[in-house]
Amino acid sequence: MTNTPEQSRDSTQTAKDTVKDLRDETLSTVQDLKEKAMAEAGQRAEAGKATVADEISGVGNALRRAADELHKGSPQERTFGRMATALADLSDKVRDKDLGEVAGDLSTFARNNPLAFLGGAALLGFAGTRLARASQRDAAPAGPAVDLGDPWHDDEDDEALDAAIRQQPSPYRAPATGETS
C-alpha cells in the first residue's frame, strides 16, 4: 500500500505536533525543577543567614559580658561595650536584610574598612577553628587505635604505634652535657 501525498503530510504534521508537545513538556519540567532548586537554595541561604546572625550575636554577648567584668569607665570596658553594641546592630541587620543586600553591604564595608574587615575575618576564622576542634574532640577517640592483640598486623599499624609512642612525653630526662648519671 502506498501513501498518498495527503497521508504523508498528515503523518509529518502528527510527528511535528508530537515533537512540539514533547518539547513543551520537557521545558515545563525543567522550569519546575529550576523553581524548586531556587526555592531550596533560598531556604538554605536563609537558614545560613540566621546561623551567621546568631553567631555574631553570641560574640557580641560575650563581649558585653567581658565589658561588664572590667573596671567601669576604663578604656577597655568602653571599647568592648562599643564592639558589643556594633555586633548587636550587625546581627539585627543580617537578620532583617535579604542575602543580596547583606553581600552588598559586606562588600562596601570591606572596601571602606579593609583592616577592620580582615580583622573580623580572622576572628571568624579563629572562632570557626575552635568550634571545629571542639566538635572533633567530642567525636574522635583520644589517640590512634592499634590492635596489639592481632599478631598479623601490618607495617601501617607499626608506624601508627611508633607515632603514638613518640607523642608521649618521656618519663626520663636526658642528662645534660658533662653530667654523669
N, C-alpha and C positions, 0 to 999 in steps of 0.2 A: 504494500500500500504506500502510495506516495502522498506526501503532504502538499496541500495546496499552499499558494503564497499567503493566503489569509490565515491558515492554521499556523504557518511558520511565524507570521507576525504576532499572533496571539501567544505562541509559546515564548517568543522573545520578550514580549511585554510582561508575561507572567514571571519569567526569570528576573527581569529588571525590577518588578514590583517586590519580589521575594528578597532580592539583594538589598533594595532600599529599606524594606521593613526590618531586615536583619541589622543593617547599619544603624537605623534609628534606635532599635532596641539595645544595641551594643553601646551607642553613645549615651543613652539614658542610664544604663547600668554603670558605665564609667562615671557619669556625673553623680549618681547616687553614692558610689564608693568614695569619690573625691569629697563630697559633702560630709560623709561620715568620718573620713580621716581628718578633715579640717576641724570638725566638732571635737573629736577625741584629742587632737593636738591642742586645741583651745582649752579643754578641760584640764589636761596635764599641765599646761603653762600656768593656768590659774592656781592649780594646786602647788606648783613650784613657787609661784609668786607669794602665796600665803606662807609657805615654809620659810622663804627668804625674809619676809616681813617679821615672822615670829623670831627668827634668829637675830635679826637686827634689834628687835625689841628686847630680847634676852640680854644682848650685850649692853644695851642702854640701861637695863635694870641693874646689871652687875656694876656698871659704872656709878649708878645712883647710890647703890649700897656702899661702894668704896668711898664715894664722896661723903656719905653720912658718917663713915668711920674716921674721917680725917678731922683735923682741928678746924672748927668753924671760922670762916673768913680767910683761911690760908689760900695761897695761890693754887695749890694742888686741888683743894676742895672746890674752888670756883671753876677750875679747868675741867675737872671730872664732871661737875654739875652741868656745865655748858655742853660738854660732849654728850652726856646722857640726854639732855633736852634735844639736842640736834638729832641724835639717833632715834628718839621717840617720834620726832616730826618726820624723819625719813621713813620710818616704819609705817606711819599713817599714810604718807604719800604713796608708798609702794602698794599698800592695800587698796587705796582708793583709785589709782590710775590704771588704765589698761596697759598691756605689755609694751605696745609701741611707744606710748608716752614715757614709760619708765626707761626704755632703751635710749630714747632721745635725750631725756634729762641726764642720764648717766654719761652719755657721750659729751654733752655740753659741760657737765661738771668736770669730766676728765680733761677737756681742752682748757678750761678756765683755771683748774687747780690740779696740775699734774702731780705735784708732790703729795698732796692730800689723797688723791686717787690711788697712787702707788702705795702709800702707807696703808690705806684702807684695804687694798687688795692683799697686801702682805698680812695684815691682821686676819682677814678672812681665810687666807691660806693656812696660817698657823692654827686658827680655830678648827678648820676642816681636818688638818692633820691630827690634832689632838682627838677630835671626835672619831676619826678612823682608827687611830691607835687604841682608843678606849674600847671600841667595838671589837677590834681584833683580839684584845686581851681577854674579853669575855668569851669569845668564840673559840680561840685557839688553845691547844694544850700548852703546858708550861715549857716543855722542851722537846727536842727531837725524840721520836718514838723509835726505839730499836728493840727488836725481839731477840733477846740474848738466849732464849730457850731454843731457838731454831738453829741446829748445827749446820744447816745448809744455807745459811745466809750468804749474800754475795758481797763483792767489794764495795758496793754503794753503802751497805749497812756499816762496813768497817769505817768508811770515810765519815759517815754521819756520827758514829760513836767517837771517832778521833776529834771531830769538830766540837762535839758536846763536852768532851773532857778538856779540850783546850780553853773552852769558855769559862770553866770553873776556876776560881782563884786558888792558887797553890797554898797549901797549909804550911809549906816550908819557905823560909826566906833564904834567898841566895846570899852566901857570905860576901861581905864587901871585900874589895881588893886588899890583899895583905892581911886579911883576918883569918885566923885559924878556927877550926871547929872544935 
